[in-house]
Amino acid sequence: MNAKNRQDQNYLKTLTVLYVEDEAYIRKQTTRFLTRLVGTLMTAADGIEGLEAFKTHRPDIVITDIQMPKMDGLAMAAEILAIDPSMPIIVVTAFEQTDYLMRAINIGIEKYVTKPVDSQLLIESLLDCAHRLRAEEQLRLQHQREIQEARSQHNETFAILAGGMAEDYNNLMQTIQGYASLAKMLIEPDSKIANHLDQIVKCHDKAQRLGNMLRVLGTDYTDNTQRRALMPCISAAVSNALANSPVELWLDYPEDLPDVRFVEQQLELVFAGLATNALEAMPSGGSLQLSARLRELTAYDSVPLNPGTYILVELADSGTGIAAEIIPRIFEPYFSTKHRSRNGATGLNLALCRTVIMRHGGLIEAESTPDNGALFRVWLPAVV
């Protein structure tokens, strides 16, 4: 056996194979043979049972007989390929089943083994499938490494620039505030000039919040994460943002949630910002519910995250809601439903929230219907 076949054989032992055969004796004999070759073997007695097993367990390779009751192997294979067009399927056939063989070719099946089963041909077919799957996995891993390297280099450059800009920016704002305060000491308190200086100080406070955003973006995420309980940090940030407001905060989460690795200052800014948005949607009062629960994601969930264990945090308010046509754009930088000249709105808050959550390996989503409040979902990977 050459080196390539040896690597493919070793890789085959890590894969899950579904074997579908209606004849019990053949299924028993072939199962013994396959068990020595593959990592995990599942069996089914007909096409319907095989299709259900595929949907539930998603094997790496499927081997199927053709003639079976209820649903034949090719009908099952067509259903499987409609779900996953790249699924390797090996069809077991007999020489006299020419019409079935033509159907197999038409639906895109490339591998077939004759009956009685030629063990050497079955091994070669399995090794070919393993080689293809191994090559595809190596390409995916290489692509992921290249993306990660490019992202790391970009993040490092961006963090250095943002950190330096934040420091210079805040130094300038402190200078402006200092001169405004000195000027107020030299004039009459009730003069028009004093009112103008008060506006400068108010603008300074709003501008300082922008400086804090830059500082957060300039923080080196990898060097500042700590493993700790998530909800005490989040609930404190939300509670502080709602302090002395007419909005009532409700908390709903279990005490035994696993830890998360995060930068405290960054997540405080995210959830304080989300709470502030909710407060602005409820100027006359209302309620904000902060809840969390543990969720397991698989490769087949619709959430665009890697499989694993996550903490799902939800913030639901009773405010005015968000129009459906706006929802897809709310995380875009500089997009805001407010006038930029009013209340110091910049449209950066939710864009920053999304950037921070993505840095932590998570996801933020929003949904709403007008006059029925808004719901923000934040997914963060748990440490288990």
C-alpha positions, 0 to 999 in steps of 0.5 A: 500500500502506498503512502497516499492509500495509507493516509486515506485508509487512516482517514477512513477510520475517522469517518461515519458510513451509512450502509443500506441493505434490505437483505438481512444476511448480506447486511450482516456479512457486509457490516462485519467487513465494513466495521474493520474499515471505517470509524463508525458504521450505521445500518438501515434496512430500506430506503425510508429508514436510510433517508431518516438515518441520513437526515438525523446523523449526516454520515460522511459516506453512503453505501446502498443497495438498489432494489429494496422495498418501500423506497429503492436505493436510487430514490433514496440517493436522489433525496440525499443528493438534493439535501447534500449534492456533494455527498459520496454515494456508493451504489451496490448493483448486479450486472442484470440491473442495467436500467438501474445503473443508468438511473444511478449515472443520471442522478450523479452517482459515480461509484458502484460495486457489483453483486455479489460484493467485490470486497476489493472494489468496495475498498477501492471505492471507499478509499477514493471517497476518503481521498476526496473528503480528506482533500476537501477538508485540507483545502477548507483548513488551508482557506480558514488559516489564510483568512485567519492570518489576514484577519489577524494582521488587519485587526492588529493594524486597526487596533494600533491605529484606533488606539493611537487615535483614541489617545490623541483624540481624548487629549484634544478633548480634554484641552478643549474642556479645560479652556472652556472651563477657564473661559467660564471663570472670566465671564458673567455666569448668565451671559450668552457667552456662558451658555455657548461655553456650556454647549461646548462642555456638553459636546465634549461629553458626547465626543468623549463617548466617541473616544471611548468607542475608539479606545475599545476598538484599539484594545487588543482582544486576545491579550485582554480576555478573561474567563469569568461569569458573563451575566453579572457584568452584563446585568450591571452594565444594563442596570447602570444605563437605565439608572434614574429612568422610567424603564423597569428592568427584568432579569431572567437567567440561571445562576449556573451558566458556564463562563465566557472569555471576554474583555469586560470593558468591551462587553460593558460598552456593548450592553450599555449601548443596547440598553441606551437604545432601548431607553430611547425607544421608551421615553415615557417608560416601559420594560426591558427584559434581559434573559440568557440560556445555554444553547448547543449549536450543530452544523445543521442549525440556521445560526451562522456560527461554528458548532459548539456551546453558546450562551444566548443573551436576549434583550427585549424592550416594550418600545416603539419597535423598528420598521422591517425595512430598517432591520437589515441595515441597523448594524451598518456603520453610520446608519441611523434613524436619527438626524446626525445633528440631533442628540449627537447621533452618529450611527456607530453604536450598533456597528460597534456592538457587532464588531465587538461581538464578532471579535468574541466569536459571537453573533448579534441579531435583531428582530422587531415589529413596529409598536411591539418592541425590539429584540436583540439576540447576542450569541457568545461561545461558552467555556465548557 
